[in-house]
Amino acid sequence: MLQKTKNFLKYLLPNLLIVNYRRLKAKLIDAAFDIKIKKVQHYQETALTIVKNKSKIKVVFFLPELSVWKLDGVYRLMEKDIRFEPIIVICPFIYYGENLMLQRINESYNEFKSKGYYVIKTFDENANHWLDVKKEINPDIIFFLVPHAVTRKEYLIDNFDNCLTCYVPYTFQTTYNYEIMYNRSFHNILWKAYYQTEIHHKIAIEHAKNKGKNVIVSGYPGIDVFLKANQISSESGKKVKTKKSIIWAPHHTIDGEGLNLNFSNFLQYHEFMIDLAEKYKDLIYITFKPHPLLRPKLNKEEIWGQDRTDKYYNFWKESRYCDLNEGNYDNLFIESDAMIHDCDSFLGEYLALNKPVLYTRKDDFVEARQNEFGKSAIKMHYQAKNKQGIIDFINKVVIDEEDTLKDLRTKWISDNIIPPNSYSASMNIFNDVKKSLQIV
């Protein structure tokens, strides 16, 4: 009996120590997190007092990738106000690899420069120098579009405790990754988090450590232009087109790279979609609009490798009867007739145009990986589980125009994604910043 007791204690004590150590470690991490939040909030209160008294307020928009730009409306409103000096800072997207990363920096810079924005590159190729934003610009307010560490550390939020930091999600958040999307250190130390709907605010209250106290429901500025285009289209009537335009937008969560989402059907349909582009070339024009993260994932040698990936992308780019879009997609969406996709953000974005849209289902459980908003949005989609479902959508809904979900989408738009206060989302954000700075 004594030996059994000794053996039991020999087993139990180390495990109790491990359990207690883990609990203590978790409490210490939690306490350190609380201290960090309070510390940053103190810095922000001081910064707010200083900024309120400035005659000119420098506002930096950090942009790591052209396709995530959703703040055109906010930038333009600030540009017209003498109190603000808005600046777009093109950051490196480190997951592209150095060559493509630098190429994209230059492409984004040239794109914004050509449209008259005040834009700065973070990398000076002649001097081989990365921009020190704190020292060389000294911003008062910074807008982030991406909460993840996709750029160099000097352009992440932890480097700007003394600034008034704002966040506008580059996606219309529809997934169940609540910790990643709402409760990182990033989300909790922000000065302002501008979220899309009351549903998203509710998620922040439930899952963020700060209980969503920094959240403002503004609407989603990424769809301002789409809601306006939908209104104009409804008032002016439908344009007659000789050839239909369809967007194919596959997500990046391919097999083995799914991040617990596994939405993407790209590997199943990549050849089939080329076949459709060729088969229907006299009736439809398909534009390949991949998620920005799809290419770097396909570039991995264990998946496709760069040569095969480049050849595939180049087919869409160079063919006369289809196209490739890797940048800003406002005009692409507005001028299109329909979309086929398996993305998360596009579940909400494309619906703002009230055009027919097909969701290609990876499995029967995609709703289980979506939040309340995503579950609602997917009901407004035609859905396909196989190739025949895609063909049926093209033939019946797009070509023959049998859009049976039109009325349901109209009501859903009105009930779910119209910004509050009878303003655009961009105006709501701009007004909130001015109000916080006591600018009349």
MARVEXKOL-280708 format. One line per 10 residues: number of its first residue (from 1); their letters; for each residue x, y, z of C-alpha. Coordinates in steps of 0.05 Angstrom, whole numbers. Layout:
% MARVEXKOL-280708
NUM> A> X/Y/Z | ...
//
This chain:
% MARVEXKOL-280708
1> MLQKTKNFLK> 0/0/0 | 58/46/18 | 91/33/-49 | 26/47/-86 | 21/114/-50 | 93/131/-67 | 80/113/-140 | 17/155/-141 | 52/216/-111 | 110/206/-159
11> YLLPNLLIVN> 61/211/-217 | 15/264/-187 | 63/317/-161 | 100/331/-227 | 34/337/-263 | 6/384/-210 | 68/426/-216 | 60/429/-292 | -14/447/-287 | 0/502/-235
21> YRRLKAKLID> 58/528/-276 | 15/534/-338 | -40/569/-298 | 10/617/-268 | 41/631/-336 | -27/645/-366 | -44/693/-309 | 22/729/-317 | 12/736/-392 | -59/761/-380
31> AAFDIKIKKV> -35/811/-329 | 21/836/-375 | -31/844/-430 | -75/887/-384 | -15/930/-367 | 2/939/-440 | -68/960/-458 | -71/1012/-401 | -1/1037/-419 | -19/1048/-492
41> QHYQETALTI> -85/1080/-473 | -47/1130/-429 | -1/1146/-488 | -61/1156/-533 | -94/1204/-484 | -30/1245/-484 | -26/1242/-560 | -98/1262/-567 | -87/1324/-526 | -27/1343/-569
51> VKNKSKIKVV> -61/1329/-636 | -123/1369/-618 | -80/1431/-614 | -45/1422/-680 | -62/1465/-740 | -42/1409/-788 | -54/1335/-773 | -12/1283/-810 | -51/1220/-825 | -13/1160/-852
61> FFLPELSVWK> -47/1102/-887 | -3/1040/-885 | -15/998/-948 | 21/931/-956 | -17/908/-1018 | -56/947/-1071 | -117/902/-1070 | -131/916/-996 | -140/991/-1006 | -210/1008/-979
71> LDGVYRLMEK> -200/1079/-955 | -204/1120/-1018 | -265/1156/-991 | -233/1173/-924 | -169/1196/-958 | -206/1242/-1006 | -248/1272/-950 | -185/1288/-911 | -151/1315/-973 | -205/1368/-979
81> DIRFEPIIVI> -200/1389/-906 | -145/1440/-891 | -134/1410/-822 | -110/1343/-850 | -50/1321/-889 | -64/1249/-913 | -5/1207/-937 | -7/1136/-966 | 55/1096/-946 | 68/1035/-989
91> CPFIYYGENL> 95/980/-944 | 128/914/-964 | 86/851/-966 | 139/804/-940 | 106/738/-960 | 116/753/-1034 | 192/742/-1033 | 240/799/-1045 | 235/807/-1120 | 159/806/-1124
101> MLQRINESYN> 154/847/-1060 | 195/904/-1090 | 158/898/-1156 | 91/906/-1121 | 116/965/-1080 | 133/1001/-1145 | 68/980/-1179 | 26/1006/-1121 | 67/1070/-1117 | 58/1084/-1192
111> EFKSKGYYVI> -16/1068/-1188 | -29/1119/-1133 | 19/1170/-1161 | -17/1169/-1228 | -83/1184/-1192 | -57/1244/-1155 | -49/1215/-1085 | 6/1238/-1038 | 42/1172/-1036 | 110/1150/-1008
121> KTFDENANHW> 149/1085/-1018 | 181/1054/-956 | 240/1030/-997 | 289/1074/-1033 | 324/1030/-1084 | 378/1081/-1100 | 399/1089/-1028 | 381/1018/-1008 | 343/1049/-950 | 279/1032/-913
131> LDVKKEINPD> 237/1092/-892 | 236/1108/-817 | 164/1132/-813 | 168/1155/-741 | 228/1198/-755 | 218/1221/-827 | 142/1231/-827 | 124/1234/-753 | 50/1217/-762 | -5/1238/-715
141> IIFFLVPHAV> -56/1186/-737 | -43/1119/-771 | -94/1077/-808 | -81/1003/-813 | -118/957/-861 | -86/890/-842 | -82/865/-770 | -31/811/-786 | 45/817/-787 | 50/816/-863
151> TRKEYLIDNF> 101/872/-868 | 167/893/-836 | 165/903/-760 | 179/978/-764 | 111/986/-799 | 71/947/-747 | 28/977/-693 | 75/959/-635 | 123/1011/-663 | 73/1068/-656
161> DNCLTCYVPY> 49/1070/-583 | 50/1147/-584 | 5/1153/-645 | -71/1152/-652 | -79/1085/-687 | -141/1066/-727 | -162/1002/-761 | -209/991/-819 | -211/917/-838 | -192/904/-910
171> TFQTTYNYEI> -242/846/-911 | -316/842/-898 | -305/795/-840 | -348/732/-847 | -308/676/-813 | -306/645/-744 | -233/661/-729 | -253/707/-673 | -187/707/-634 | -146/722/-696
181> MYNRSFHNIL> -194/774/-724 | -216/809/-660 | -172/793/-600 | -99/800/-618 | -57/852/-583 | -67/894/-646 | -142/899/-637 | -140/914/-563 | -89/971/-565 | -121/1009/-623
191> WKAYYQTEIH> -147/1079/-612 | -205/1065/-659 | -231/1002/-693 | -282/1018/-747 | -325/956/-758 | -377/940/-810 | -441/923/-774 | -471/914/-705 | -458/839/-714 | -384/852/-717
201> HKIAIEHAKN> -387/899/-657 | -423/844/-618 | -368/795/-636 | -315/844/-610 | -354/853/-545 | -356/778/-535 | -285/760/-556 | -238/820/-549 | -204/830/-482 | -223/904/-482
211> KGKNVIVSGY> -296/884/-495 | -298/924/-559 | -293/991/-523 | -253/1021/-581 | -302/998/-634 | -343/1046/-676 | -396/1017/-724 | -384/1056/-787 | -405/1010/-843 | -354/981/-892
221> PGIDVFLKAN> -319/1034/-935 | -298/980/-984 | -370/977/-1010 | -386/1052/-1012 | -372/1055/-1086 | -412/990/-1098 | -474/1014/-1061 | -472/1078/-1101 | -464/1040/-1167 | -522/995/-1148
231> QISSESGKKV> -566/1056/-1135 | -546/1087/-1202 | -558/1022/-1238 | -627/1014/-1207 | -646/1084/-1227 | -619/1083/-1298 | -636/1012/-1317 | -593/954/-1342 | -543/963/-1398 | -548/917/-1458
241> KTKKSIIWAP> -483/878/-1469 | -463/832/-1526 | -420/790/-1479 | -429/775/-1405 | -372/789/-1357 | -359/740/-1300 | -307/745/-1244 | -276/681/-1218 | -247/696/-1149 | -215/635/-1114
251> HHTIDGEGLN> -193/641/-1042 | -123/625/-1017 | -143/570/-967 | -124/512/-1012 | -112/441/-988 | -57/441/-935 | -58/517/-930 | -128/527/-904 | -117/561/-836 | -176/520/-809
261> LNFSNFLQYH> -221/552/-862 | -210/508/-923 | -256/548/-968 | -216/546/-1032 | -234/502/-1091 | -178/528/-1135 | -140/463/-1141 | -204/427/-1161 | -227/477/-1213 | -165/511/-1241
271> EFMIDLAEKY> -164/473/-1307 | -239/470/-1311 | -244/546/-1309 | -196/552/-1367 | -239/503/-1405 | -300/545/-1391 | -265/609/-1413 | -248/576/-1479 | -316/542/-1488 | -357/605/-1474
281> KDLIYITFKP> -309/656/-1506 | -364/681/-1553 | -415/690/-1497 | -377/708/-1433 | -311/741/-1412 | -281/711/-1349 | -232/750/-1305 | -189/711/-1257 | -187/750/-1191 | -146/709/-1142
291> HPLLRPKLNK> -136/726/-1069 | -67/761/-1060 | -43/703/-1017 | -59/649/-1068 | 2/662/-1112 | 55/658/-1056 | 23/593/-1032 | 23/563/-1101 | 95/585/-1109 | 117/536/-1056
301> EEIWGQDRTD> 155/478/-1087 | 113/426/-1050 | 49/454/-1082 | 62/481/-1153 | 127/519/-1153 | 138/588/-1184 | 146/566/-1257 | 79/529/-1259 | 45/586/-1220 | 72/639/-1267
311> KYYNFWKESR> 50/600/-1329 | -20/592/-1301 | -27/666/-1283 | 3/687/-1349 | -49/647/-1388 | -104/691/-1358 | -63/754/-1367 | -45/742/-1440 | -106/709/-1470 | -153/750/-1514
321> YCDLNEGNYD> -217/721/-1485 | -203/725/-1410 | -163/768/-1361 | -124/771/-1296 | -136/823/-1241 | -88/825/-1181 | -99/897/-1160 | -156/945/-1145 | -222/914/-1166 | -273/970/-1159
331> NLFIESDAMI> -284/979/-1234 | -279/904/-1246 | -337/892/-1198 | -379/949/-1223 | -372/930/-1296 | -383/856/-1285 | -448/817/-1292 | -436/761/-1242 | -384/728/-1197 | -362/657/-1181
341> HDCDSFLGEY> -322/652/-1116 | -306/617/-1051 | -276/677/-1013 | -298/702/-946 | -297/777/-955 | -331/775/-1023 | -391/742/-989 | -410/811/-967 | -374/857/-1015 | -402/834/-1082
351> LALNKPVLYT> -473/830/-1055 | -472/906/-1048 | -479/909/-1125 | -540/865/-1123 | -515/822/-1180 | -520/746/-1185 | -464/710/-1149 | -446/636/-1143 | -411/606/-1083 | -372/543/-1097
361> RKDDFVEARQ> -376/500/-1035 | -316/462/-1010 | -359/417/-967 | -425/413/-931 | -399/449/-869 | -376/517/-894 | -429/553/-852 | -398/523/-789 | -334/563/-806 | -371/629/-814
371> NEFGKSAIKM> -396/680/-765 | -469/704/-760 | -459/754/-817 | -426/702/-862 | -483/652/-851 | -533/706/-871 | -494/728/-932 | -484/658/-961 | -559/649/-964 | -561/704/-1017
381> HYQAKNKQGI> -515/664/-1062 | -530/611/-1114 | -489/551/-1093 | -451/496/-1129 | -419/432/-1103 | -390/409/-1169 | -373/430/-1241 | -444/419/-1266 | -469/470/-1214 | -421/522/-1244
391> IDFINKVVID> -445/507/-1315 | -518/512/-1294 | -504/580/-1262 | -470/607/-1324 | -525/581/-1371 | -588/596/-1331 | -572/654/-1286 | -519/693/-1325 | -534/680/-1399 | -609/668/-1393
401> EEDTLKDLRT> -616/720/-1337 | -661/677/-1292 | -639/713/-1228 | -689/685/-1178 | -652/713/-1117 | -656/786/-1139 | -713/807/-1092 | -682/771/-1033 | -615/805/-1044 | -649/873/-1049
411> KWISDNIIPP> -680/865/-980 | -617/835/-950 | -575/894/-973 | -624/943/-940 | -627/903/-875 | -553/886/-868 | -500/929/-902 | -527/1000/-910 | -481/1044/-866 | -512/1078/-805
421> NSYSASMNIF> -528/1153/-797 | -551/1159/-870 | -478/1171/-891 | -428/1130/-928 | -380/1088/-885 | -323/1134/-907 | -361/1195/-883 | -378/1161/-817 | -304/1147/-805 | -283/1218/-824
431> NDVKKSLQIV> -337/1249/-780 | -317/1206/-720 | -244/1226/-727 | -263/1299/-730 | -310/1292/-670 | -256/1258/-629 | -207/1314/-646 | -261/1366/-632 | -256/1393/-703 | -319/1429/-724
//
